[in-house]
Amino acid sequence: MYAAAVDYVGVSNMFTFTNTIPPYWNPYLEMFHEMVGNPKKDSVLLAQVSPALHADKIKTPLYVAEGTNEPRVNKAESD
């Protein structure tokens, strides 16, 4: 359907994202885990929705734009 796709500052691994929550989010951590997923209780769900764990299924060229200082997206996972 599309000739190419673009990912701009997208979270590629939900485990990395949920495990790097900044300390100032702690008051909202329970709500965050309810909305996004808890890395312990919802590990199957997070694995299913983490693009980095399904890179082998990409069938169209993908351009990934990521800042080198993004704290919750691991550069190695973006690469």
C-alpha positions as CSV (number, residue, x, y, z in Angstrom):
1,M,0.0,0.0,0.0
2,Y,2.9,2.4,0.9
3,A,6.3,2.8,-0.7
4,A,8.0,3.7,2.6
5,A,7.3,4.5,6.2
6,V,8.6,7.0,8.7
7,D,9.1,6.6,12.4
8,Y,9.8,10.0,14.2
9,V,10.9,9.6,17.8
10,G,8.8,6.5,18.2
11,V,9.2,4.1,21.1
12,S,10.5,0.9,19.7
13,N,10.7,-1.2,22.8
14,M,8.0,-0.9,25.5
15,F,10.2,-2.6,28.1
16,T,12.9,0.1,27.7
17,F,10.3,2.8,27.7
18,T,8.5,1.6,30.9
19,N,11.8,0.8,32.7
20,T,13.2,4.3,32.1
21,I,10.4,6.3,33.6
22,P,12.0,9.5,35.1
23,P,11.7,9.9,38.9
24,Y,9.4,12.9,38.7
25,W,6.8,10.6,37.1
26,N,6.7,8.4,40.3
27,P,3.5,10.0,41.6
28,Y,1.8,8.9,38.3
29,L,3.5,5.5,38.0
30,E,0.5,3.5,38.9
31,M,-1.7,5.4,36.4
32,F,1.0,5.0,33.8
33,H,1.2,1.3,34.3
34,E,-2.5,1.0,34.0
35,M,-2.6,3.1,30.8
36,V,0.6,1.8,29.1
37,G,1.3,-1.5,30.8
38,N,3.3,-2.9,33.7
39,P,6.5,-4.5,32.6
40,K,6.1,-7.4,35.0
41,K,2.3,-8.0,34.9
42,D,1.8,-7.1,31.3
43,S,5.0,-8.5,29.8
44,V,3.2,-10.6,27.1
45,L,1.2,-7.5,25.9
46,L,4.3,-5.3,25.9
47,A,6.2,-7.9,23.9
48,Q,3.4,-8.0,21.4
49,V,3.3,-4.2,20.8
50,S,7.1,-3.5,20.8
51,P,8.2,-2.9,17.2
52,A,11.9,-3.7,18.0
53,L,10.9,-7.2,18.8
54,H,9.1,-7.6,15.5
55,A,11.6,-5.9,13.1
56,D,11.8,-9.1,11.0
57,K,8.2,-8.5,9.9
58,I,8.9,-5.1,8.3
59,K,8.2,-5.4,4.6
60,T,8.6,-1.8,3.4
61,P,11.5,0.6,3.7
62,L,11.5,2.4,7.1
63,Y,13.2,5.7,7.9
64,V,13.8,6.1,11.6
65,A,14.4,9.6,12.9
66,E,15.7,9.7,16.5
67,G,17.5,12.2,18.7
68,T,20.7,10.9,20.2
69,N,19.8,12.3,23.7
70,E,16.3,10.7,23.9
71,P,16.3,9.1,27.4
72,R,13.5,6.5,26.9
73,V,14.4,5.3,23.4
74,N,17.6,3.3,23.3
75,K,19.8,4.3,20.3
76,A,20.8,0.7,19.7
77,E,17.1,-0.3,19.5
78,S,16.5,2.5,17.0
79,D,19.5,1.5,14.9
